[in-house]
Amino acid sequence: MYQFSYADIQTDSVADAKDRERQLLTRSIDMLAAAAAVGTDSMEAVEALHFTNRIWTTFVEDLGSSDNALPKELRANLISIGLWLLRETEDIRQGRTNNFEGLIEVSQIIRDGLQ
């Protein structure tokens, strides 16, 4: 019979959560790249912006929670980045910009920083 300590289970849970976050960011990046290829007025753009908005809204809400274990300064920096991403997705949606590349680049940096 296997017995796991709480610390082992908690470490696995954190690793699993980071893996899910990386997967979500990768999916968002792939969708944004496809949208950039066909343009801001495409269904791909609508879907990519909606998906990106949903995951970053969730990330920002989680980062703002007092239950989040990340250091306060890091959480604040990530919230700032998340708010920029949310504003940028809205600007693309509204036709004020077509900066898919900025969204992709920042998302890749955040994804690659998840360890």
Biotite code that builds the C-alpha atoms (Angstrom):
import biotite.structure as struc

atoms = struc.array([
    struc.Atom([0.000, 0.000, 0.000], chain_id="A", res_id=1, res_name="MET", atom_name="CA", element="C"),
    struc.Atom([1.255, 3.459, -0.881], chain_id="A", res_id=2, res_name="TYR", atom_name="CA", element="C"),
    struc.Atom([1.167, 6.303, 1.557], chain_id="A", res_id=3, res_name="GLN", atom_name="CA", element="C"),
    struc.Atom([1.718, 9.883, 0.543], chain_id="A", res_id=4, res_name="PHE", atom_name="CA", element="C"),
    struc.Atom([2.449, 12.782, 2.797], chain_id="A", res_id=5, res_name="SER", atom_name="CA", element="C"),
    struc.Atom([0.324, 15.896, 2.600], chain_id="A", res_id=6, res_name="TYR", atom_name="CA", element="C"),
    struc.Atom([3.387, 17.799, 1.343], chain_id="A", res_id=7, res_name="ALA", atom_name="CA", element="C"),
    struc.Atom([3.809, 15.319, -1.541], chain_id="A", res_id=8, res_name="ASP", atom_name="CA", element="C"),
    struc.Atom([0.168, 15.634, -2.524], chain_id="A", res_id=9, res_name="ILE", atom_name="CA", element="C"),
    struc.Atom([0.260, 19.428, -2.246], chain_id="A", res_id=10, res_name="GLN", atom_name="CA", element="C"),
    struc.Atom([3.420, 19.580, -4.397], chain_id="A", res_id=11, res_name="THR", atom_name="CA", element="C"),
    struc.Atom([1.765, 17.396, -7.025], chain_id="A", res_id=12, res_name="ASP", atom_name="CA", element="C"),
    struc.Atom([-1.316, 19.618, -6.955], chain_id="A", res_id=13, res_name="SER", atom_name="CA", element="C"),
    struc.Atom([0.774, 22.747, -7.523], chain_id="A", res_id=14, res_name="VAL", atom_name="CA", element="C"),
    struc.Atom([2.651, 21.039, -10.356], chain_id="A", res_id=15, res_name="ALA", atom_name="CA", element="C"),
    struc.Atom([-0.639, 19.894, -11.890], chain_id="A", res_id=16, res_name="ASP", atom_name="CA", element="C"),
    struc.Atom([-2.093, 23.407, -11.626], chain_id="A", res_id=17, res_name="ALA", atom_name="CA", element="C"),
    struc.Atom([0.964, 24.944, -13.308], chain_id="A", res_id=18, res_name="LYS", atom_name="CA", element="C"),
    struc.Atom([0.756, 22.337, -16.063], chain_id="A", res_id=19, res_name="ASP", atom_name="CA", element="C"),
    struc.Atom([-2.916, 23.190, -16.655], chain_id="A", res_id=20, res_name="ARG", atom_name="CA", element="C"),
    struc.Atom([-2.045, 26.904, -16.733], chain_id="A", res_id=21, res_name="GLU", atom_name="CA", element="C"),
    struc.Atom([0.724, 26.223, -19.293], chain_id="A", res_id=22, res_name="ARG", atom_name="CA", element="C"),
    struc.Atom([-1.726, 24.205, -21.403], chain_id="A", res_id=23, res_name="GLN", atom_name="CA", element="C"),
    struc.Atom([-4.304, 27.000, -21.293], chain_id="A", res_id=24, res_name="LEU", atom_name="CA", element="C"),
    struc.Atom([-1.741, 29.623, -22.246], chain_id="A", res_id=25, res_name="LEU", atom_name="CA", element="C"),
    struc.Atom([-0.448, 27.433, -25.079], chain_id="A", res_id=26, res_name="THR", atom_name="CA", element="C"),
    struc.Atom([-3.993, 27.005, -26.397], chain_id="A", res_id=27, res_name="ARG", atom_name="CA", element="C"),
    struc.Atom([-4.558, 30.763, -26.170], chain_id="A", res_id=28, res_name="SER", atom_name="CA", element="C"),
    struc.Atom([-1.272, 31.452, -27.988], chain_id="A", res_id=29, res_name="ILE", atom_name="CA", element="C"),
    struc.Atom([-2.142, 28.981, -30.754], chain_id="A", res_id=30, res_name="ASP", atom_name="CA", element="C"),
    struc.Atom([-5.606, 30.500, -31.158], chain_id="A", res_id=31, res_name="MET", atom_name="CA", element="C"),
    struc.Atom([-4.202, 34.049, -31.241], chain_id="A", res_id=32, res_name="LEU", atom_name="CA", element="C"),
    struc.Atom([-1.635, 33.045, -33.872], chain_id="A", res_id=33, res_name="ALA", atom_name="CA", element="C"),
    struc.Atom([-4.361, 31.525, -36.037], chain_id="A", res_id=34, res_name="ALA", atom_name="CA", element="C"),
    struc.Atom([-6.466, 34.671, -35.601], chain_id="A", res_id=35, res_name="ALA", atom_name="CA", element="C"),
    struc.Atom([-3.538, 36.917, -36.527], chain_id="A", res_id=36, res_name="ALA", atom_name="CA", element="C"),
    struc.Atom([-3.115, 34.929, -39.750], chain_id="A", res_id=37, res_name="ALA", atom_name="CA", element="C"),
    struc.Atom([-6.712, 35.472, -40.895], chain_id="A", res_id=38, res_name="VAL", atom_name="CA", element="C"),
    struc.Atom([-7.491, 38.900, -39.434], chain_id="A", res_id=39, res_name="GLY", atom_name="CA", element="C"),
    struc.Atom([-9.410, 40.697, -36.720], chain_id="A", res_id=40, res_name="THR", atom_name="CA", element="C"),
    struc.Atom([-12.815, 40.298, -38.376], chain_id="A", res_id=41, res_name="ASP", atom_name="CA", element="C"),
    struc.Atom([-12.647, 36.499, -38.474], chain_id="A", res_id=42, res_name="SER", atom_name="CA", element="C"),
    struc.Atom([-14.416, 33.919, -36.352], chain_id="A", res_id=43, res_name="MET", atom_name="CA", element="C"),
    struc.Atom([-10.943, 32.741, -35.290], chain_id="A", res_id=44, res_name="GLU", atom_name="CA", element="C"),
    struc.Atom([-10.277, 36.190, -33.821], chain_id="A", res_id=45, res_name="ALA", atom_name="CA", element="C"),
    struc.Atom([-13.591, 36.235, -31.960], chain_id="A", res_id=46, res_name="VAL", atom_name="CA", element="C"),
    struc.Atom([-12.920, 32.804, -30.470], chain_id="A", res_id=47, res_name="GLU", atom_name="CA", element="C"),
    struc.Atom([-9.265, 33.552, -29.617], chain_id="A", res_id=48, res_name="ALA", atom_name="CA", element="C"),
    struc.Atom([-10.087, 36.852, -27.936], chain_id="A", res_id=49, res_name="LEU", atom_name="CA", element="C"),
    struc.Atom([-12.953, 35.339, -25.982], chain_id="A", res_id=50, res_name="HIS", atom_name="CA", element="C"),
    struc.Atom([-10.820, 32.400, -24.809], chain_id="A", res_id=51, res_name="PHE", atom_name="CA", element="C"),
    struc.Atom([-7.902, 34.675, -23.878], chain_id="A", res_id=52, res_name="THR", atom_name="CA", element="C"),
    struc.Atom([-10.242, 37.004, -22.026], chain_id="A", res_id=53, res_name="ASN", atom_name="CA", element="C"),
    struc.Atom([-11.766, 34.132, -20.049], chain_id="A", res_id=54, res_name="ARG", atom_name="CA", element="C"),
    struc.Atom([-8.469, 32.638, -18.916], chain_id="A", res_id=55, res_name="ILE", atom_name="CA", element="C"),
    struc.Atom([-6.923, 35.989, -17.975], chain_id="A", res_id=56, res_name="TRP", atom_name="CA", element="C"),
    struc.Atom([-10.047, 37.051, -16.098], chain_id="A", res_id=57, res_name="THR", atom_name="CA", element="C"),
    struc.Atom([-9.758, 33.809, -14.112], chain_id="A", res_id=58, res_name="THR", atom_name="CA", element="C"),
    struc.Atom([-6.022, 34.305, -13.554], chain_id="A", res_id=59, res_name="PHE", atom_name="CA", element="C"),
    struc.Atom([-6.510, 37.901, -12.347], chain_id="A", res_id=60, res_name="VAL", atom_name="CA", element="C"),
    struc.Atom([-9.297, 36.852, -9.978], chain_id="A", res_id=61, res_name="GLU", atom_name="CA", element="C"),
    struc.Atom([-7.123, 34.066, -8.570], chain_id="A", res_id=62, res_name="ASP", atom_name="CA", element="C"),
    struc.Atom([-4.106, 36.354, -8.226], chain_id="A", res_id=63, res_name="LEU", atom_name="CA", element="C"),
    struc.Atom([-6.247, 38.847, -6.314], chain_id="A", res_id=64, res_name="GLY", atom_name="CA", element="C"),
    struc.Atom([-7.381, 36.222, -3.828], chain_id="A", res_id=65, res_name="SER", atom_name="CA", element="C"),
    struc.Atom([-5.860, 36.277, -0.357], chain_id="A", res_id=66, res_name="SER", atom_name="CA", element="C"),
    struc.Atom([-5.603, 32.480, -0.661], chain_id="A", res_id=67, res_name="ASP", atom_name="CA", element="C"),
    struc.Atom([-3.057, 32.783, -3.478], chain_id="A", res_id=68, res_name="ASN", atom_name="CA", element="C"),
    struc.Atom([0.350, 31.672, -2.169], chain_id="A", res_id=69, res_name="ALA", atom_name="CA", element="C"),
    struc.Atom([2.508, 33.668, -4.587], chain_id="A", res_id=70, res_name="LEU", atom_name="CA", element="C"),
    struc.Atom([4.493, 36.582, -3.144], chain_id="A", res_id=71, res_name="PRO", atom_name="CA", element="C"),
    struc.Atom([2.451, 39.771, -3.039], chain_id="A", res_id=72, res_name="LYS", atom_name="CA", element="C"),
    struc.Atom([4.738, 41.724, -5.385], chain_id="A", res_id=73, res_name="GLU", atom_name="CA", element="C"),
    struc.Atom([4.708, 38.968, -8.004], chain_id="A", res_id=74, res_name="LEU", atom_name="CA", element="C"),
    struc.Atom([0.922, 38.736, -7.775], chain_id="A", res_id=75, res_name="ARG", atom_name="CA", element="C"),
    struc.Atom([0.646, 42.512, -8.272], chain_id="A", res_id=76, res_name="ALA", atom_name="CA", element="C"),
    struc.Atom([2.938, 42.398, -11.316], chain_id="A", res_id=77, res_name="ASN", atom_name="CA", element="C"),
    struc.Atom([0.994, 39.508, -12.850], chain_id="A", res_id=78, res_name="LEU", atom_name="CA", element="C"),
    struc.Atom([-2.302, 41.299, -12.206], chain_id="A", res_id=79, res_name="ILE", atom_name="CA", element="C"),
    struc.Atom([-0.936, 44.363, -14.030], chain_id="A", res_id=80, res_name="SER", atom_name="CA", element="C"),
    struc.Atom([0.106, 42.193, -16.968], chain_id="A", res_id=81, res_name="ILE", atom_name="CA", element="C"),
    struc.Atom([-3.284, 40.462, -16.949], chain_id="A", res_id=82, res_name="GLY", atom_name="CA", element="C"),
    struc.Atom([-5.145, 43.774, -16.970], chain_id="A", res_id=83, res_name="LEU", atom_name="CA", element="C"),
    struc.Atom([-3.040, 44.932, -19.920], chain_id="A", res_id=84, res_name="TRP", atom_name="CA", element="C"),
    struc.Atom([-3.860, 41.706, -21.779], chain_id="A", res_id=85, res_name="LEU", atom_name="CA", element="C"),
    struc.Atom([-7.563, 42.180, -21.054], chain_id="A", res_id=86, res_name="LEU", atom_name="CA", element="C"),
    struc.Atom([-7.461, 45.793, -22.296], chain_id="A", res_id=87, res_name="ARG", atom_name="CA", element="C"),
    struc.Atom([-5.559, 44.741, -25.400], chain_id="A", res_id=88, res_name="GLU", atom_name="CA", element="C"),
    struc.Atom([-8.060, 41.982, -26.237], chain_id="A", res_id=89, res_name="THR", atom_name="CA", element="C"),
    struc.Atom([-10.860, 44.538, -25.935], chain_id="A", res_id=90, res_name="GLU", atom_name="CA", element="C"),
    struc.Atom([-8.977, 47.016, -28.134], chain_id="A", res_id=91, res_name="ASP", atom_name="CA", element="C"),
    struc.Atom([-8.572, 44.349, -30.814], chain_id="A", res_id=92, res_name="ILE", atom_name="CA", element="C"),
    struc.Atom([-12.225, 43.399, -30.500], chain_id="A", res_id=93, res_name="ARG", atom_name="CA", element="C"),
    struc.Atom([-13.244, 47.044, -30.876], chain_id="A", res_id=94, res_name="GLN", atom_name="CA", element="C"),
    struc.Atom([-10.994, 47.502, -33.933], chain_id="A", res_id=95, res_name="GLY", atom_name="CA", element="C"),
    struc.Atom([-8.674, 50.010, -32.225], chain_id="A", res_id=96, res_name="ARG", atom_name="CA", element="C"),
    struc.Atom([-5.609, 47.798, -32.798], chain_id="A", res_id=97, res_name="THR", atom_name="CA", element="C"),
    struc.Atom([-4.594, 44.476, -34.277], chain_id="A", res_id=98, res_name="ASN", atom_name="CA", element="C"),
    struc.Atom([-1.783, 43.731, -31.803], chain_id="A", res_id=99, res_name="ASN", atom_name="CA", element="C"),
    struc.Atom([-2.084, 39.961, -31.739], chain_id="A", res_id=100, res_name="PHE", atom_name="CA", element="C"),
    struc.Atom([1.721, 39.762, -31.717], chain_id="A", res_id=101, res_name="GLU", atom_name="CA", element="C"),
    struc.Atom([1.915, 41.631, -28.396], chain_id="A", res_id=102, res_name="GLY", atom_name="CA", element="C"),
    struc.Atom([-0.651, 39.334, -26.818], chain_id="A", res_id=103, res_name="LEU", atom_name="CA", element="C"),
    struc.Atom([1.186, 36.286, -28.126], chain_id="A", res_id=104, res_name="ILE", atom_name="CA", element="C"),
    struc.Atom([4.610, 37.473, -26.977], chain_id="A", res_id=105, res_name="GLU", atom_name="CA", element="C"),
    struc.Atom([3.501, 38.394, -23.453], chain_id="A", res_id=106, res_name="VAL", atom_name="CA", element="C"),
    struc.Atom([1.545, 35.153, -23.115], chain_id="A", res_id=107, res_name="SER", atom_name="CA", element="C"),
    struc.Atom([4.578, 33.154, -24.220], chain_id="A", res_id=108, res_name="GLN", atom_name="CA", element="C"),
    struc.Atom([6.764, 34.898, -21.632], chain_id="A", res_id=109, res_name="ILE", atom_name="CA", element="C"),
    struc.Atom([4.271, 34.165, -18.871], chain_id="A", res_id=110, res_name="ILE", atom_name="CA", element="C"),
    struc.Atom([3.805, 30.548, -20.016], chain_id="A", res_id=111, res_name="ARG", atom_name="CA", element="C"),
    struc.Atom([7.546, 29.947, -20.240], chain_id="A", res_id=112, res_name="ASP", atom_name="CA", element="C"),
    struc.Atom([7.986, 31.398, -16.755], chain_id="A", res_id=113, res_name="GLY", atom_name="CA", element="C"),
    struc.Atom([5.696, 28.781, -15.204], chain_id="A", res_id=114, res_name="LEU", atom_name="CA", element="C"),
    struc.Atom([7.967, 26.153, -13.717], chain_id="A", res_id=115, res_name="GLN", atom_name="CA", element="C"),
])
